[in-house]
Structures are given as C-alpha cells and as structure tokens.
Amino acid sequence: MSSSKQKISAAIPFENETVDEIRSREYRRTCSLDVIEQLLPTGLLELLQSCWSERAMRPSSRYVLKLIKKLEQQ
C-alpha cells in the first residue's frame, strides 16, 4: 500500500484523515478542523484557517508568528 493511501494513526488532530486529505488545501478549505473552538484563544482558529488559503490570501510567516505571540500575551 502506498504511503499516500495509508491512514494516519494517532496524528491528532488529523487522526481520521488520509495523507492526501491532510496535504490538500482544497480539502482543508472545505472541511473544518476537528477542534473545540471554545478551547482555543480568540482569533487562533481564524489564523489556522487563513494559513490554508490560496497563496495570495495567506498571511506571511512573520505575521503568523507576531499574532501567535500577541495571542500568548492575552
């Protein structure tokens, strides 16, 4: 069985997704992350989702790091 068709085991939060699904931007845009939004700091889920956007709409690494630091301080 090729690695792209194997199921990932214990790779939280992707434990029920295939390798192809995990790597697919289209899949990630259309399928929500399996997380409990109330347990995340305000703004983190939106940041995670924006990282899967089309390249032109994706935030820069610098912006992501700055926002994560800001969220840590809240």
DARAHU-V263382 format. One record per pair of residues at least 4 apart in sequence whose ideal C-beta (glycine too) atoms are under 7 Angstrom apart, sorted by the first residue. I is the first residue (numbers start at 1). GAP is how many residues later the second one is. Records with the same first field share a line. If there is no record, write none. Layout:
I->GAP  GAP
This chain:
1->4  5
3->16
4->15  16
5->13
6->13
7->11
8->6  7  9  11  14
9->6
10->5
11->4
13->20  21  22
14->8
17->4  5
19->4
20->4
21->6
24->4
25->4  27
26->4
27->4
28->24
29->23
33->15
35->5  10
37->8
40->4  5
41->30  33
43->4  28
44->4  27
45->4
46->4
47->4  17  20
50->8  9
51->7  8  13
53->4  5
54->4
59->4  5
61->4
62->4
63->4
64->4
65->4
66->4
67->4
68->4
69->4
